[in-house]
Amino acid sequence: MAENTVQRTHHAILENREKLMLSGVTAIESFDDRAVILYTQLGELVILGRGLHMQQLSVESGEVTVEGEVQALRYGDRDRSQPEGFLRRLLR
């Protein structure tokens, strides 16, 4: 494996639709009790539900735990691992 190759791993473990443990998280764009938008090493992830809250957040390790009623996990653009800047969203 080349030295400049980035290890791209992401895990999502959902327990009883109430606890979602994620690894490989690179950024969190927004969150409230109905939706969490974040970015993983493999792209954008939107979590939809009710009563969602972040129980654990470790920026250094890229681990996040979300608790609440998870209703949907939606993966987006595989090439986006960071939020877009304001100007880029404006010019879309």
C-alpha positions as CSV (number, residue, x, y, z in Angstrom):
1,M,0.0,0.0,0.0
2,A,1.3,3.4,-0.9
3,E,2.3,5.9,1.8
4,N,-0.2,8.5,0.7
5,T,-3.2,6.2,0.4
6,V,-5.9,7.2,2.8
7,Q,-7.5,4.4,4.8
8,R,-11.3,4.9,4.2
9,T,-13.3,3.0,6.7
10,H,-16.8,3.7,8.1
11,H,-19.0,1.5,10.3
12,A,-22.6,2.0,11.3
13,I,-24.1,-0.2,14.0
14,L,-27.8,0.3,14.8
15,E,-29.2,-1.3,18.0
16,N,-33.0,-1.7,18.2
17,R,-33.5,1.5,16.1
18,E,-32.6,3.4,19.2
19,K,-28.8,3.7,19.3
20,L,-26.6,4.3,16.3
21,M,-22.9,4.0,16.7
22,L,-20.8,5.4,13.8
23,S,-17.1,5.5,13.1
24,G,-15.2,7.3,10.3
25,V,-17.1,10.6,10.8
26,T,-15.1,13.5,9.4
27,A,-17.6,16.4,10.1
28,I,-21.0,17.2,11.4
29,E,-23.0,19.8,9.4
30,S,-26.1,20.1,11.5
31,F,-28.3,18.2,14.0
32,D,-31.6,18.6,15.8
33,D,-34.1,16.2,17.2
34,R,-35.4,15.2,13.8
35,A,-32.3,15.0,11.6
36,V,-28.5,14.7,11.8
37,I,-26.4,15.5,8.7
38,L,-22.8,14.4,8.9
39,Y,-20.0,13.3,6.7
40,T,-18.0,10.1,6.9
41,Q,-14.8,9.0,5.2
42,L,-17.1,7.4,2.5
43,G,-19.5,10.3,2.0
44,E,-22.5,12.2,3.3
45,L,-24.9,10.5,5.8
46,V,-28.4,11.9,6.8
47,I,-30.0,10.3,9.8
48,L,-33.8,10.9,10.2
49,G,-35.9,10.2,13.2
50,R,-37.6,11.5,16.4
51,G,-36.0,12.6,19.6
52,L,-32.5,12.3,18.2
53,H,-29.6,13.5,20.3
54,M,-25.8,13.0,20.2
55,Q,-24.7,10.9,23.2
56,Q,-21.0,10.7,22.2
57,L,-18.9,12.8,19.9
58,S,-15.2,12.3,19.5
59,V,-13.7,14.4,16.7
60,E,-10.2,12.9,17.2
61,S,-11.4,9.3,16.7
62,G,-14.3,10.1,14.3
63,E,-16.8,8.2,16.5
64,V,-20.3,9.4,17.1
65,T,-23.3,7.9,18.9
66,V,-26.8,9.1,18.2
67,E,-29.7,8.0,20.3
68,G,-33.5,8.4,19.8
69,E,-35.9,6.8,17.4
70,V,-34.0,6.2,14.1
71,Q,-36.4,6.1,11.2
72,A,-34.0,6.3,8.2
73,L,-30.3,6.4,7.2
74,R,-29.7,8.0,3.8
75,Y,-26.3,8.0,2.2
76,G,-25.5,10.8,-0.3
77,D,-22.6,11.7,-2.5
78,R,-19.8,9.2,-2.0
79,D,-17.1,11.8,-2.9
80,R,-18.1,14.4,-0.3
81,S,-16.5,13.8,3.1
82,Q,-16.7,17.5,4.2
83,P,-19.4,20.1,4.1
84,E,-19.6,22.3,1.1
85,G,-18.7,26.0,1.6
86,F,-21.4,28.6,1.5
87,L,-20.4,30.0,-1.9
88,R,-20.4,26.5,-3.5
89,R,-23.9,25.8,-2.2
90,L,-25.0,29.3,-3.4
91,L,-23.7,28.7,-6.9
92,R,-25.2,25.3,-7.4
